[in-house]
Amino acid sequence: MTPTTSADLPTAVHRNQLLRTMMSEHAKALLAYADKLLNDRHMAEDIVQETLIRAWPHAERLYSTEGSVRGWLLTVTRNLVVDRMRSAVARHETIGAEDRDVPLPDHTGAVLASVVATGLLRRLSHEHREVLLHTYLCGRTVQETARILGIPAGTVKSRRHYALNILRAEAGKGLTPER
């Protein structure tokens, strides 16, 4: 490793800041994607770490071009997953019959949809999110939700109505995940 000179310091500091930004914006999505592909959380964490290590020298170029940073990171993650799975064959490890010739589905769309949905839900007020959580995610009725939250059933209906309208309007704007 070469020592950092004072002339290189602003570039190194800038690259480190870009890496921190990349980690805060993309690490969760990368981990979810790798975990979905591997079904092994620890190996997925290793893959994400390797992805970010590979991205670090290219951070300035990734953020300065018009391409998708997340797309590049997801591609590197997928390639690392494939490499990891192929390495078991290269070491002559035995693979169970149920694991042979199983094509890896591409879960990029599902991961991206969950990231977009999370971003949309963060734009709602706490009260609106709470009503949607109980009525849609927990499958509760309006009356059950009203009893749990301690508010009238009409208020639950109203909050659900306005929350869905806000989500539709935001989604209709063509919201894309932040890079």
C-alpha positions in Angstrom: 0.0 0.0 0.0 1.4 3.4 -0.9 1.3 6.2 1.6 -1.1 9.0 1.0 0.6 12.3 0.2 -0.8 15.7 0.9 -1.6 16.2 -2.8 -3.7 13.0 -2.8 -5.5 13.9 0.5 -8.5 15.8 -1.0 -9.2 13.1 -3.5 -8.9 10.4 -0.8 -11.2 12.3 1.6 -13.7 12.9 -1.2 -13.6 9.2 -2.2 -14.1 8.2 1.4 -17.2 10.5 1.6 -18.6 9.0 -1.6 -18.1 5.5 -0.1 -20.0 6.5 3.0 -22.8 7.9 0.9 -22.8 4.8 -1.2 -23.0 2.6 1.9 -25.8 4.6 3.5 -27.9 4.8 0.3 -27.4 1.3 -1.1 -26.1 -1.2 1.5 -29.5 -2.3 2.7 -30.8 -3.0 -0.8 -27.6 -4.8 -1.7 -27.8 -7.0 1.4 -31.5 -7.8 0.7 -30.6 -8.7 -2.9 -27.6 -10.9 -2.0 -29.5 -12.6 0.9 -32.4 -13.4 -1.5 -30.0 -14.9 -4.0 -27.9 -16.9 -1.5 -30.4 -17.6 1.3 -27.4 -17.2 3.6 -27.2 -13.9 5.6 -23.5 -14.2 6.5 -22.4 -15.0 3.0 -24.6 -12.1 1.7 -22.9 -9.7 4.1 -19.5 -10.9 2.8 -20.7 -10.3 -0.8 -22.0 -6.8 0.0 -18.7 -5.9 1.7 -16.7 -7.2 -1.3 -19.1 -5.2 -3.6 -18.4 -2.0 -1.7 -14.6 -2.7 -1.6 -14.7 -3.0 -5.4 -16.8 0.2 -5.8 -14.5 2.3 -3.6 -11.8 2.9 -6.2 -14.5 3.8 -8.7 -16.7 5.9 -6.5 -15.9 9.3 -8.1 -16.5 7.9 -11.6 -19.8 6.2 -10.5 -21.2 9.4 -9.1 -20.0 11.7 -11.9 -21.5 9.7 -14.8 -25.1 9.5 -15.7 -25.4 5.8 -15.1 -27.2 4.2 -12.2 -24.9 3.7 -9.1 -27.4 1.1 -7.7 -27.5 -0.7 -11.1 -23.7 -1.0 -11.1 -23.7 -2.2 -7.5 -26.4 -4.8 -8.1 -24.6 -6.1 -11.1 -21.3 -6.5 -9.2 -23.3 -8.2 -6.3 -24.9 -10.6 -8.7 -21.5 -11.4 -10.4 -20.0 -12.0 -7.0 -22.8 -14.3 -6.0 -22.4 -16.3 -9.2 -18.6 -16.5 -8.6 -19.2 -17.7 -5.1 -21.6 -20.4 -6.2 -19.3 -21.5 -9.0 -16.3 -21.7 -6.7 -17.9 -24.6 -4.8 -17.9 -26.6 -8.1 -14.2 -25.5 -8.7 -13.2 -26.9 -5.3 -15.1 -30.2 -6.1 -17.5 -29.8 -3.3 -20.6 -32.0 -3.5 -23.8 -30.3 -4.3 -27.1 -32.0 -3.4 -29.4 -33.2 -6.2 -31.9 -30.5 -5.3 -29.3 -27.8 -5.9 -28.2 -28.9 -9.4 -29.1 -26.9 -12.4 -31.3 -24.5 -10.5 -31.4 -21.2 -12.4 -31.0 -18.1 -10.3 -34.0 -15.8 -10.6 -33.3 -12.1 -11.0 -34.8 -10.4 -8.0 -33.7 -6.9 -8.9 -37.2 -5.8 -9.6 -38.6 -7.0 -6.3 -35.7 -5.3 -4.4 -36.2 -2.1 -6.3 -39.9 -2.2 -5.7 -39.5 -2.6 -2.0 -37.0 0.3 -1.9 -39.4 2.5 -3.8 -42.3 1.5 -1.6 -40.3 2.2 1.5 -39.5 5.7 0.1 -43.1 6.3 -0.6 -44.3 5.2 2.9 -41.7 7.5 4.5 -43.5 10.5 2.8 -46.6 9.7 4.8 -47.4 11.0 8.3 -47.0 8.6 11.2 -50.8 8.4 11.6 -51.3 7.5 7.9 -48.6 4.9 8.0 -50.0 3.4 11.2 -53.5 3.0 9.7 -52.0 1.4 6.5 -49.9 -0.9 8.6 -52.8 -2.2 10.6 -55.3 -2.5 7.7 -53.1 -3.8 4.9 -50.0 -5.4 6.4 -51.7 -6.9 9.5 -55.0 -7.5 7.7 -57.1 -6.0 10.4 -60.6 -4.6 9.9 -61.4 -0.9 10.3 -63.1 -1.6 13.6 -60.1 -3.6 14.9 -57.7 -0.9 13.9 -59.9 1.8 15.5 -60.0 -0.1 18.7 -56.2 -0.7 18.7 -55.4 2.9 17.9 -58.1 4.4 20.1 -59.7 6.5 17.4 -63.1 6.4 15.7 -63.7 4.0 12.8 -64.5 7.0 10.5 -61.1 8.4 11.3 -59.4 5.1 10.3 -61.3 5.2 7.0 -60.4 8.8 6.4 -56.7 8.3 7.1 -56.6 5.2 4.9 -58.3 7.1 2.1 -56.0 10.1 2.2 -52.9 7.9 2.7 -53.7 5.9 -0.4 -54.4 9.1 -2.4 -51.0 10.5 -1.3 -49.3 7.2 -2.3 -51.1 7.2 -5.7 -50.1 10.8 -6.4 -46.5 10.3 -5.4 -46.2 7.0 -7.4 -47.8 8.8 -10.4 -45.0 11.4 -10.4 -42.7 8.6 -11.6 -40.8 8.5 -8.3 -37.5 6.7 -8.6 -35.3 5.6 -5.7 -32.7 8.1 -4.7 -29.2 7.5 -5.9 
